[in-house]
Amino acid sequence: MRTGTGAITHLRDLRFTAPAEYARTLRKAHEATISGNPDPSISPGLIKSWQRSLALGIDPDQHRPVHRHDVSEARSLSAGHRLATVMPALSQLLADESSAGRHLLIVTDRQGEVLWRVGSRQALRLADSLEFVEGADWSESGVGTNAISEALVTGAPAQLFSAEHLVRTHHDWACTAAPIRDPFTGEVVGVLDVSGPFESVTPDSLRMVRCGVRLAEELLKSAGAPAAREQIGGTHTGGVRSTLMLRLLGDAPSAELDGGTRLPLTLRRAEILALLASRSQGWSADELAYRLHGEDGAATAIRTEMHRIRGILGNVVEPNPYRFSSAVHVVTDASVVAGHLREGRVAQALGAYPAKLLNRSVNLSIELMRDELNEAVGASVRSSGDAQLIMQWCASDMGASDTEGAAAIASLIGPGDPRFQLVRARMERVDRELQS
């Protein structure tokens, strides 16, 4: 909140001296602002964040966070994340696992996905009721305005109290968060957050979170130089299993090793990695050459690309046959979507599916993988019977030409509904563009 006037400054003082009174004031301000009458108690920056969240489909009354992974998958990912090495120190500094402990220590990755939660059983149960669990997406698009999302958007520490959160079920909480940065590149690698009932926040909460971030960054700096030398040299030492995250949805493929810098991939290398991720038994150089280049494909071209991939990512691929090393846990954004579908989490699958697989690729094998995933998402959405979800699908680039989806909407809400007319207008535009 801004403190430009004496009244607002006085109001902010109540955060620690009279938290319940301050929460009541913020809730009234929240209702007025959501109703279209912005209250000066809510800062312009937060109002903009609320507006972005609402535009992304966040419902202040009944929103559940997007789950990028289930809890067990997220814990598996966290074991290989570079922040795993700093968690013991952060837990010792900030966590309270005693029976009286009220707050939670949370650490997310650079996208806002919760990877660690540390706290008492009571605090964990309260967090469970909000699905504030490992694998949940606490970014703006995942759950609406909160301290973690603000830290990611602004790149600075943030503290949100009660109804400064957009979603009403979060109004009993106070959250303090700050980004953790790579000490060598300055890029955000995660977010440190301390959350709990709003009565548990103290004037020291923000200072302690900042101290935790400094500690984490110092530990990353101490461990970073040897790790960087190993990666540059293309070696892999034993111990913690590395995690390779491949982002293959859309037209800007990239790779991240252990949550580090996002490394852009050429389309050809992304196609190779997508094929490797699709088959655990691996591929010979001749098989890959045929899949990628047809009858004219040469194994030597594949070996050259593999050499370049190792130069970027280290020894993540084994030869004879080519497949991912057993020392690397590989996750793709496409496999995350497929995992949600397998578990029946259709809304989460759609939330994790922003674009088609390598949509610039004209390779037949990739096109088949792309169409299979797109059809699976579309079929699951249509069979959900959820009009709002089907609307969201048909309004996306992936579902824009789904006439079955449009028919499903018509049967659920009626062709006279303005929402259906919006979907139909979009489909007609897409048809015109395809015919031109």
N, C-alpha and C positions, 0 to 999 in steps of 0.2 A: 504493500500500500504506500501511496505517497503521503508525505507529512507536510504539505505546503501550508496548511492552516493550523491555528492553535487547536481548533475543535478536533480535527483528525488526529493531531499529535496526542491530544488528551485521550482520545478513543483508543489509540494504539497502546497507551500505557496500561489499559485495562486487560490486555492480553495476558499479562502475568499477575496482575493484582486482583482482578475480578474476571477470570476466564469465562465463567458461565454467563455473566452479564454481557461480556464482549461477544460471545457466541450468539446470544439472542439478537444483538444489534446487527451482526453480520447476516443472520438468517433473514431478517427483515429486508436488509439491503439486497440480499440474493433474490428474494421474491420480487422486489420492485424492479431490479435490473433485468431479470428473466422476462418480466412482463412488458419490457420495453421502456421502462423509466429508470435509466442508469442512476445509481446512488453513488455519491462521491466517496462513500466508504469503500467502494470497490475500485481499485486503480484502473486506469485506462488500459494498461498492459494486460491485466487479468481479463478485462472485458473482451479484448481482442482474442485472447486465448479461448475464452468461452465461445466466442463466435466461430472460431476455427473448429472447435470441438463439435459444436452443434451442426456445422456444415458437413462434418464427417459422419454424422448420424448418431452421435452420442446423445442418449436420452437421460436427462437429469433425474428422472423418476425411477427408471428401471434399467439401468445399464449394467451389463456384465462385461468384464474385461475380455479382450481377445486373448486367447491362449495360443502362443506360438508353438509350444511343446507341452506335453503332459509333464507332470511333476518328475517322474522317473527319467524322462528324456532330458529335461532341463538339468537335473542333477548330474547326469552323465556328461552333458556339455560343460557344466561348471567345473568338473574335475580336470578338464583339459584347458580351461581358460587361463590366460596369463594372470588374472587377478586372484586365482586360487592360492598363489604363493603369499599374498598379503592378508588373506582372510584370518589366519590365526592371530595376527597382531591387531587387526581391526576389532575382532571379537573381544580380545582382552581389554582393549581401550574403551569400546563403546557398548558392548552387549551386556544385558542383565538377564541371566537365565535363572535367577533365584525365584522362589515361589511368589515373591512380592513384585517381581519385575513387571513393568507396565508397558515398556516401549520395545519396539523391534528394531534390530539392525538389519537393513536391507541393502544388498548390492546388486545392481543390474548390469547388463552389458551396454554397449554404446547405443543400442536401439531402444533401451528401456525395458528389456525383458528381465524379469526377476530371476536371478541365478542362485542367490543365497538369502536365507532368512534365519536370524538367530534371535531367540528371546525365550521368555517363560512359556509354559504351557497355556496359561491364561491369555497372554498376548497373541500367541499363535492361533488359538481358537477364535479370537476376535478377528484376526486377519483372515482366517478361513471363511468367515461369514461374508467377507467382501471379495472372496476369491483372490486375495492378495497373497498369491502362492508362487512357487517356482514355476516358470514357464509362462506366467501372465505378462501381458504387454502393458506397461504402465506409462507409455507415451501418450501424447494427446489423442492420437488416432485409436489407441487401444482402450483407453478408459476415461479420457477427458482431462481437464485441467487439474494438475496436482503438482507437488513440489518436484517430483522426478521429471515430469514433462517440462516444467518451467526451467529446470537446470539444463535439460537437453536443448531447449529452444534458445535460451539466452546465453548458455555457456557460462553462467555464473551461479553462485549459491542462491537458494530460494527457500523461503519458509511460508507455508500456507496453513492457515488456522481455520478450522471449522468451515463455515459457508463460503470461504474463499475458494474451496473446491467446487467444481461445477455440479458433480453428482451428489444428490442429497444424502445418500447413505454414507457418504464420507464426512458429513458435517460434525460427527462426534470426534473426529480425528484432527491432529496437528502433525504436519510432516515437515521435516527440514532436510534438504538435499543439496548436494554439490557435485559437479562433474569431477571425475578422476582423469587426468591427462597423461599421455605418454610423455615422459620427461625428456625424450629426445626429439620428438616431432611436434609435440603440443596438441596432438589429436586426442579427442575424447575416447577413452577405452571403456568407460563405465560410469555409473553414478552411485555415490554413497548416500544413503537415506536413513534417517532415524524417524520412526513414526510411532504414534501411540495416541491414547485418549487426550483430548486437548488440555485436560488438567495436568498432564504430565510434562508439557513443554515448559522450559525454564529459560531465563535470559542467557544461560550458558549453552543452550542446545546448538545454536548456530556456530558458536566458537568451537565446540567439541567436534562438530562435523568438519569444520575447516581443518582442525588439527588432524582428524582422521585422514582427510584427503592428503595433507602434507606428508603424513607418515606413509601412506600407500605409495605416493609418488617417489618418495625417497627409497622405499624398498624396491620399486620397479626399476629405479635408476641403478641401484646396486646390482640387481640381477640382470639388467638389460644388456650391458655390454657383452658378457659371455654369450647370452642368447642370440644377440645380433650377429656375433662372429660365427656361431654355429649355423645360423640360417643362411648367411652370406656364403659360407663355405659349403653349403648343401649337405650338411651332416645332420644326423639325428641321434641324440644320445638316449640311453634308456631312462626309465622313470615314468613321469607323467605322460600319458598318451596325448599327442597333439590333436587339435581339432581344426579341420579344414572346412570353412563355410564357403560354399559356392552359391553365388547369386546369379541365377540363370533366367529369371523371369524378367521380361522386358528387353530393351535394346542396348543396355550398358552392362554386360556381364562383368563380374569381378570375383575375386577370391580374398578371403581373410584367413590368416593362420593364427590360431590362438587369440582371436579377438584383436589382432593388430591392425596395421594400416590396410585399408581396402585397396587391393591391387587390381587395376583394370586388366581385362583379358581381351585379346583379339577374338573375333568371332570364331575363327578356326580352332583356337585353343579351347575356347568355351565349348565348342562342339565335341572336341576330343574328351574333355573332362565330363561332359554330360553323358557320353557313351560309356566311359569308364564307370560312372556312378550307377549306370543302369544294369550292370552285369557283374556280379561278384566274382565269377570264375575268370574274368579277364578276357583280353583280346590279343591275338597275334598282330604283328605289324602289318601283315598282308590283309588280315580281316579288316583292320581299321582303315587301311588304304582303300580297300574296295568300298567300304561303307561311306567314306568321305569323298572319294574321287571317282568311283565307278571302275570300269575296266581299265582306265588309264592310270589308276592309282599306283604309286610306287612306295614300297616299304621304307625306302631311304627318306622320303619326305616326312613320314610319320616319326622316324627316329630323330630327325632334325627338330621337329616340333617338341618331342619329348625332352630333348636336351634343353630346349628353351624354357619349357615348363619347369624343369628342375632348376634352371637358373633363376627363375622367379620365386618358386615356392619351396625349393630344397628337394630332398629325396622323398617326395610324397608318393611317387609312382615306382613300382617295381617292374623290371623287364621279364620277358619270357615266361608267361605272357604278361602283357601290360595290364596292371591292376593297381589299385591303391594299396599302399603299404599297410601291414597289420598294425604298425605303430601310429597310424593316423585314423582318427574317427571323422568320417566324412558326412557332412550334412548339407543338403541343398535346399533352397527355398521351395523348389518344386516338391521335394520329398516331405517337407513340413506340411504343405497343402494336402498331399496324398495321405499323410498320417492322420490328419484331422478327419478326412473323409472316411478312412477305415474305422475310426472310433465313433463315427456318427456326429461329429462336431461340425455341422454344415456351416453355421454362421462364422465359426472361427476359420474354417477353410476359405470361405469367401473373403474374410478380412485379411487373410495372408496371401491372397491371390490378386496382385495389382495389375498384372499383365501376363500375356501368353509366354510360353517357354521360348527363349531365343527367337523373338518374333522377326528378326531380320534374316534368319537362316532359311535357305531354300534347299537344304539337304533333306533328302527323302526320309532318312532315319529320324532326324530331328523333327521333321514335320509330323511323322506318325506319333512320336512321343508327345508333341505339342497338342495334336488333336485328341489323343487319348485322355490327357489331363483335362483339357477344356471340356470335353464331353462328360467326363466324370463329375466335374464341378457343376456343370449345367444340369445334368440329370439329378444330382443330389439336391440342388436348390429347388428344382421343379417339384420333386417328390416331397419336399418339406411341408408343403401346404401353407407356408408362411408368406402372405402377400407382400409384406414389406421386404422380406429377403429376396423374393423373386423380382420385385421392382428394382432393388439395388443391383441385381444381376443383369437385368435387361437394360439398365441405364449405363452399364459398364461397356467398355470396348469389347470385352470378351463375350458378353451375352447380347450384344446389340442386334444381332441377326437371328436370335433365338425365337422363332415364331411360336414354338410350343410354349415357351415361357410367357409370351404375350397372351396366348390363349388361356394359360393357367391363371394369369392375372384377371383376365376378363371374367372367368368363371368364379373367381373369388370376390372381386369387388364390383363387377359389372362394367360393361363397355362404356357406360355413361359417366363413370368416375373420371374426374380430371387427371388423376394419376395415370390411368390407362391411356388417355389421350397423349400424355407426354411420352410414354413408351412408344406408342404407335408412331408419333411424329418423328422420333429418333430413328426408328426402324425404316421409315419411308426415306429419311435422309440418307441412311447407310445404303439402301437399295439404289438410290439415285447416284451416289458416288461410285458404287460398283459398276453401274451400267455406263457411266460416262467415260 
